Amino acid sequence: MSKPLTSSNDALWGRRLAAVPQGVATAAPIFAARAENAEIWDVEGRRYIDFASGIAVLNVGHRHPRIIAAVEEQLGRFTHTAFQVVGYEPYVRLAERLNALAPVVGPAKTIFFTTGAEATENAVKIARYASGRSAVIAFVNGFHGRTLLASAMTGKVLPYKKGFGPLPGDIYHIPFPSEAHGITVEHSLAALANVLSSDVEAANVAAIILEPVQGEGGFHVAPFEFLRALRSLCDEHGIALIADEVQTGIGRTGKLFAVEHAGVRPDLITVAKSLGGGFPLSAVVGNAALIDRVPPGGLGGTYAGSPIACAAGLAVLDVIEQDRLCDRAERMGRRITERLSAVTARRELPIGLPRGLGAMIAFDIRAGLDDLRPDGAAAKRVCVRALELGLILLTCGQHGEAIRLLAPLTASDAVLDEGLDILAQALADTLGTA
């Protein structure tokens, strides 16, 4: 019999400090007791509006009834066989669904894993095996996971790389085009050309990997012309283009996959987070001929593509389609952007203009109304104050200066507006007025 829940956040915090390594960061010193859609109640019974969604995992909200029903049905059948030992239909059905939906080059195939880092690493494994090449080009401030290869591809030293070396080599980083950082498409393409002329020849590059919207890097959107230029360059040199859609995928940006906004078809797409609706599931979807170059046994994992998670994934895709959540993401994004833009226009608070795609929105906290330097410490204070008022927020960005808004796409307008009201209050309380 399981022990009853501890009824104190402070007591659980003390136990957490004693039992769990400090390397696992904790954004808020509260502990969940239950959750529904866009709301969480802690062990002390206090309600919070969730604008974090478990780091973009809950596009369909906490405990969506159709996801829970699908999982319960699968639980009544079996929980695990290991797909490579005894297969099961939910894995095949979900692969078929993603193959039909994903905007990849040519006919598609899908392989499932458990985490986003597994997906990005296996995408690189596929690209390397298929091409016989080793080099990978990634981007400054990109994030691809915390395992060693994923950390090597991630374009930020602290906290992801320092002290963990040596990291896998043959990884090259170029600047990500970002208006906020003063880096144009031309700058990035010139830097890429310089890498290919001075550091690694194109004939040895297996893949270029990037997020269509950088997640941990600050929700900077890759310009569509840049994505198209990368597609052309990859076609010219036989390089696999990998779109890391771990955070952007499954409806968050107003399309099922963010690359659809640019009309670009990558060779491989990595998916995770919201694909499982709260259950651990990731995937690599890609060109069938490319993926099938890897022989049997070269890919997989004991828990990869769990039948429970695949059942949840099928239900997630049903909800996204039937409830038109891509359209909902666009409407939510407009609502959020209008509220934040109005604050910025009044020049009352030192915040930057909101940016993003669909309902993947962030804005920067600055050092002052006329001081554009990023202020990560102030952004953290805003999040702390928001939590006190009942709103869960996360920061991101190169210096932790950006506040990201990731409300479930299923959140009601009333709850969304309540959360935005709390955000406005937290900004005013923390940053003051001009």
ZAGU-866153 format. One line per 2 residues: number of its first residue (from 1); for each residue x, y, z of C-alpha. Coordinates in Angstrom, 2 decimals. Example, Ala and Ser with C-alpha at 12.3 -4.5 7.8 and 13.67 -1.06 7.14 Angstrom:
2
1	12.30 -4.50 7.80; 13.67 -1.06 7.14
% end
This chain:
434
1	0.00 0.00 0.00; 1.36 3.43 -0.94
3	2.00 5.96 1.78; -0.38 8.94 2.05
5	0.66 12.18 0.40; 2.60 14.60 2.57
7	0.39 17.63 3.13; 3.15 20.24 3.38
9	5.23 21.74 0.59; 7.94 22.66 3.08
11	8.15 19.11 4.41; 8.39 17.67 0.91
13	10.99 20.28 -0.03; 13.17 19.17 2.84
15	12.79 15.54 1.83; 13.54 16.44 -1.79
17	16.77 18.19 -0.80; 17.86 15.14 1.19
19	16.89 12.51 -1.39; 17.24 14.06 -4.86
21	20.48 15.37 -6.43; 20.80 19.14 -6.79
23	21.58 18.61 -10.48; 17.83 18.27 -11.00
25	16.67 21.87 -11.07; 13.37 22.84 -9.47
27	11.53 25.88 -10.80; 9.03 26.11 -7.93
29	9.11 24.77 -4.35; 5.62 23.31 -4.59
31	4.44 19.74 -5.03; 1.46 18.66 -7.10
33	-1.41 16.68 -5.62; -3.76 16.74 -8.62
35	-4.28 18.51 -11.92; -7.00 19.06 -14.53
37	-6.57 20.72 -17.93; -4.73 24.00 -17.23
39	-4.88 23.90 -13.43; -2.76 22.26 -10.72
41	-3.51 21.92 -7.01; -0.59 21.47 -4.64
43	-0.43 19.21 -1.57; -1.69 22.09 0.57
45	-4.78 22.49 -1.63; -3.74 25.72 -3.34
47	-4.74 26.17 -6.99; -2.35 27.32 -9.73
49	-2.87 28.15 -13.39; -0.30 26.25 -15.43
51	1.49 28.28 -18.10; 4.39 25.79 -18.19
53	2.57 22.62 -19.29; 5.35 20.45 -17.90
55	7.76 22.20 -20.32; 5.47 22.05 -23.37
57	4.31 18.48 -22.73; 0.62 19.15 -22.13
59	-0.71 20.76 -25.29; -3.93 18.80 -24.63
61	-3.88 19.68 -20.93; -3.55 17.64 -17.77
63	-5.47 14.34 -17.75; -7.49 14.90 -20.90
65	-10.45 12.48 -20.64; -9.81 10.90 -24.05
67	-6.14 10.31 -23.28; -6.97 8.79 -19.89
69	-9.62 6.54 -21.49; -7.18 5.31 -24.14
71	-4.52 4.58 -21.52; -6.97 2.75 -19.26
73	-8.09 0.58 -22.17; -4.49 -0.32 -22.99
75	-3.73 -1.01 -19.32; -6.46 -3.63 -19.44
77	-4.63 -5.43 -22.24; -0.88 -5.32 -21.44
79	1.71 -2.77 -20.36; 4.98 -3.96 -21.93
81	6.46 -6.51 -24.29; 9.37 -4.55 -25.86
83	8.34 -3.89 -29.45; 11.38 -5.66 -30.88
85	10.45 -8.81 -28.93; 6.68 -8.91 -29.45
87	5.09 -6.15 -31.50; 1.75 -4.46 -30.88
89	-0.76 -2.54 -32.94; -0.68 0.86 -31.15
91	2.97 1.29 -32.19; 2.17 0.46 -35.81
93	-0.98 2.60 -35.89; 0.75 5.63 -34.42
95	3.64 5.24 -36.87; 1.13 5.10 -39.73
97	-0.59 8.26 -38.48; 2.65 10.22 -38.17
99	3.92 8.97 -41.54; 0.79 10.40 -43.15
101	1.00 13.72 -41.29; 4.69 14.62 -41.12
103	6.01 16.96 -43.85; 9.17 14.99 -44.62
105	10.92 14.35 -47.93; 9.46 11.32 -49.68
107	7.55 8.37 -48.19; 7.97 8.27 -44.41
109	8.69 5.79 -41.65; 8.63 6.34 -37.88
111	10.56 4.84 -34.99; 9.62 5.52 -31.37
113	11.74 6.22 -28.30; 11.08 7.61 -24.84
115	12.75 11.03 -24.50; 13.54 14.00 -26.70
117	17.27 13.45 -26.28; 16.87 9.88 -27.52
119	15.07 11.21 -30.57; 17.70 13.80 -31.47
121	20.58 11.34 -30.90; 18.94 8.65 -33.00
123	18.21 11.12 -35.79; 21.94 11.83 -35.93
125	22.73 8.09 -35.80; 20.45 7.58 -38.79
127	21.97 10.48 -40.74; 25.51 9.30 -40.01
129	24.86 5.68 -40.95; 22.96 6.54 -44.12
131	25.58 9.01 -45.35; 28.80 7.47 -44.07
133	29.66 10.94 -42.79; 30.28 12.14 -39.23
135	29.99 15.92 -38.91; 26.91 17.67 -37.55
137	26.12 21.38 -37.76; 23.95 22.89 -35.03
139	23.17 26.39 -33.78; 24.17 28.75 -31.01
141	21.57 28.75 -28.21; 19.92 25.64 -29.61
143	18.88 22.90 -27.19; 18.69 19.21 -28.09
145	18.82 17.41 -24.74; 21.12 16.57 -21.83
147	22.73 13.28 -22.87; 26.32 13.58 -24.11
149	25.71 13.85 -27.87; 22.62 16.00 -27.33
151	24.62 18.25 -24.98; 27.37 18.53 -27.57
153	24.81 19.68 -30.14; 23.24 22.11 -27.68
155	24.65 25.60 -28.24; 25.05 26.73 -24.63
157	27.79 25.89 -22.13; 26.05 26.64 -18.82
159	24.48 24.56 -17.42; 24.54 21.89 -20.11
161	28.23 21.35 -20.93; 30.51 22.70 -18.21
163	32.24 19.89 -16.35; 30.78 17.08 -18.46
165	33.55 16.78 -21.05; 34.97 15.48 -23.14
167	31.84 15.69 -25.25; 31.43 13.94 -28.61
169	33.30 15.78 -31.35; 32.70 16.75 -34.97
171	29.93 19.14 -33.91; 30.02 22.71 -35.30
173	27.87 25.65 -34.21; 26.83 28.68 -36.22
175	24.82 31.74 -35.10; 21.04 31.37 -35.20
177	19.36 34.20 -37.11; 17.53 36.38 -34.59
179	16.34 39.95 -34.86; 16.57 40.29 -31.07
181	20.27 39.43 -31.21; 21.00 41.46 -34.34
183	21.83 38.36 -36.40; 20.36 38.36 -39.89
185	19.75 35.46 -42.23; 22.70 36.68 -44.27
187	24.95 36.62 -41.19; 24.00 33.03 -40.41
189	24.39 31.83 -43.98; 27.78 33.53 -44.21
191	28.85 31.85 -40.96; 27.70 28.50 -42.33
193	29.66 29.05 -45.53; 32.70 29.92 -43.43
195	32.41 26.71 -41.40; 32.16 24.68 -44.61
197	35.23 26.39 -46.04; 37.44 26.55 -42.95
199	36.42 23.79 -40.51; 34.68 20.89 -42.24
201	33.98 20.10 -45.88; 30.37 19.67 -46.89
203	31.13 16.15 -48.11; 31.76 15.12 -44.49
205	28.60 16.70 -43.01; 25.92 14.14 -42.16
207	23.27 16.53 -40.86; 22.21 20.05 -40.00
209	19.93 20.09 -36.95; 17.89 23.03 -35.72
211	14.71 23.94 -33.89; 12.21 25.82 -36.10
213	11.60 27.91 -32.97; 14.38 27.77 -30.41
215	12.93 26.57 -27.11; 15.39 26.94 -24.24
217	17.19 29.52 -26.38; 14.37 32.05 -26.00
219	11.54 31.24 -28.47; 13.34 32.83 -31.41
221	11.66 31.87 -34.69; 13.86 30.67 -37.53
223	13.05 32.96 -40.49; 11.23 30.99 -43.14
225	13.67 32.06 -45.85; 16.49 30.70 -43.70
227	14.82 27.29 -43.43; 14.35 27.27 -47.20
229	18.00 28.22 -47.75; 19.10 25.35 -45.49
231	16.89 22.96 -47.44; 18.53 24.05 -50.70
233	22.04 23.76 -49.25; 21.32 20.29 -47.87
235	19.96 19.18 -51.24; 23.06 20.51 -52.96
237	25.50 18.66 -50.70; 23.55 15.53 -49.77
239	23.17 16.60 -46.12; 20.22 15.46 -44.00
241	18.14 18.34 -42.63; 16.84 17.48 -39.15
243	14.02 19.56 -37.67; 14.02 19.25 -33.88
245	10.30 19.63 -33.16; 10.48 18.25 -29.63
247	9.04 21.49 -28.18; 7.43 23.03 -31.27
249	5.53 19.98 -32.51; 2.00 18.61 -32.05
251	0.07 21.81 -32.62; 1.88 24.27 -30.35
253	2.73 26.78 -33.11; -0.59 26.61 -34.96
255	0.53 23.80 -37.25; 1.06 20.18 -36.31
257	4.75 20.77 -37.09; 6.36 24.21 -37.04
259	8.26 23.66 -40.32; 4.90 23.65 -42.10
261	4.80 27.44 -41.69; 7.82 27.69 -43.98
263	6.68 25.03 -46.44; 9.92 23.12 -45.82
265	10.21 19.33 -45.81; 13.07 18.07 -43.63
267	14.61 14.64 -44.09; 14.06 13.79 -40.42
269	11.81 15.27 -37.73; 12.23 14.61 -34.03
271	9.10 14.70 -31.86; 8.50 14.21 -28.14
273	6.92 16.18 -25.26; 3.25 16.70 -26.25
275	3.17 13.63 -28.50; 2.50 11.43 -25.45
277	0.01 13.72 -23.73; 1.85 13.37 -20.42
279	3.30 9.89 -21.03; 6.97 9.42 -22.03
281	7.14 9.10 -25.80; 9.36 10.43 -28.58
283	9.85 9.66 -32.24; 11.99 10.14 -35.30
285	9.85 10.52 -38.41; 11.68 10.65 -41.68
287	12.42 9.65 -45.20; 11.86 5.90 -45.39
289	14.83 5.20 -47.65; 17.11 7.13 -45.29
291	15.88 5.45 -42.11; 15.90 1.98 -43.67
293	19.62 2.21 -44.33; 20.16 1.27 -40.66
295	20.14 -2.54 -40.26; 18.02 -4.42 -37.69
297	19.28 -3.90 -34.15; 20.91 -0.55 -34.88
299	17.96 1.37 -33.45; 15.52 0.80 -30.62
301	15.32 0.52 -26.85; 13.70 -1.61 -24.17
303	10.97 0.90 -23.35; 10.99 2.65 -26.72
305	7.46 3.16 -27.95; 5.71 1.89 -24.82
307	2.24 0.52 -25.63; 0.76 2.80 -22.95
309	2.42 5.87 -24.44; 1.50 4.89 -28.01
311	-2.14 4.54 -27.00; -1.92 8.00 -25.47
313	-0.25 9.35 -28.61; -3.05 8.10 -30.83
315	-5.59 9.81 -28.58; -3.53 13.04 -28.62
317	-3.63 13.17 -32.42; -7.39 12.57 -32.30
319	-7.88 15.46 -29.88; -5.63 17.80 -31.88
321	-7.62 17.07 -35.04; -11.15 16.80 -33.71
323	-10.93 19.81 -31.41; -9.07 21.89 -34.01
325	-6.32 22.74 -31.55; -4.00 24.12 -34.24
327	-6.59 26.82 -34.88; -6.97 27.24 -31.15
329	-3.20 27.78 -30.84; -3.37 30.62 -33.36
331	-6.24 32.29 -31.48; -4.50 31.91 -28.13
333	-1.30 33.33 -29.54; -3.10 36.40 -30.85
335	-4.84 36.90 -27.50; -1.56 36.66 -25.57
337	0.35 38.86 -28.01; -2.31 41.58 -27.93
339	-2.21 41.75 -24.14; 1.58 41.89 -23.97
341	1.92 44.31 -26.88; -0.45 46.73 -25.15
343	1.80 46.75 -22.07; 4.88 47.31 -24.21
345	3.23 50.12 -26.16; 2.44 52.00 -22.94
347	6.14 51.86 -21.99; 5.21 51.21 -18.36
349	7.49 48.23 -17.85; 10.92 47.20 -19.18
351	9.78 44.30 -21.32; 10.37 43.49 -24.96
353	7.83 42.79 -27.64; 6.34 39.27 -27.59
355	7.62 36.82 -30.18; 6.90 33.29 -31.30
357	4.52 31.25 -33.42; 0.99 30.28 -32.49
359	0.72 29.69 -28.74; 4.50 29.44 -28.29
361	5.10 32.98 -27.04; 7.88 34.61 -25.01
363	9.01 38.12 -24.13; 12.22 39.50 -22.64
365	12.73 41.29 -19.36; 15.15 44.17 -19.81
367	17.36 46.16 -17.48; 15.31 49.34 -18.04
369	12.84 51.09 -20.31; 15.71 52.41 -22.42
371	18.25 49.76 -21.42; 17.95 46.77 -23.75
373	20.34 44.55 -21.79; 18.72 41.25 -20.76
375	17.86 40.91 -17.07; 17.61 37.25 -16.13
377	17.49 38.00 -12.40; 14.43 40.22 -12.86
379	12.74 37.57 -15.02; 13.25 35.07 -12.21
381	11.70 37.50 -9.72; 8.66 37.88 -11.96
383	8.20 34.10 -11.98; 8.53 33.92 -8.20
385	5.91 36.65 -7.76; 3.59 34.99 -10.29
387	3.81 31.75 -8.33; 2.85 33.59 -5.16
389	-0.20 34.89 -7.03; -1.11 31.45 -8.40
391	0.53 31.23 -11.85; 3.27 28.81 -12.91
393	5.78 30.32 -15.38; 9.17 29.35 -16.79
395	12.07 31.41 -18.06; 14.36 30.69 -21.01
397	16.87 32.53 -23.20; 20.61 32.97 -23.32
399	20.65 34.80 -19.98; 17.35 33.52 -18.59
401	15.80 36.84 -19.60; 12.76 35.51 -21.47
403	9.47 34.50 -19.88; 7.80 31.80 -21.94
405	4.07 31.18 -22.05; 3.01 27.59 -22.73
407	-0.57 27.31 -21.56; -2.35 24.10 -22.63
409	-4.16 24.60 -25.92; -7.25 23.27 -24.18
411	-7.27 26.06 -21.57; -10.54 27.99 -21.54
413	-10.57 31.69 -22.41; -11.53 32.43 -18.80
415	-8.53 30.56 -17.38; -6.20 32.01 -20.02
417	-7.34 35.55 -19.19; -7.04 34.87 -15.47
419	-3.47 33.74 -16.01; -2.66 36.81 -18.10
421	-4.14 39.05 -15.40; -1.88 37.41 -12.82
423	1.09 37.83 -15.16; 0.32 41.53 -15.54
425	0.11 41.89 -11.76; 3.39 40.02 -11.25
427	5.13 42.26 -13.81; 3.79 45.40 -12.13
429	4.66 44.20 -8.63; 8.19 43.18 -9.63
431	9.26 45.74 -12.19; 7.32 48.78 -11.00
433	6.26 51.63 -13.26; 8.20 54.15 -15.30
% end
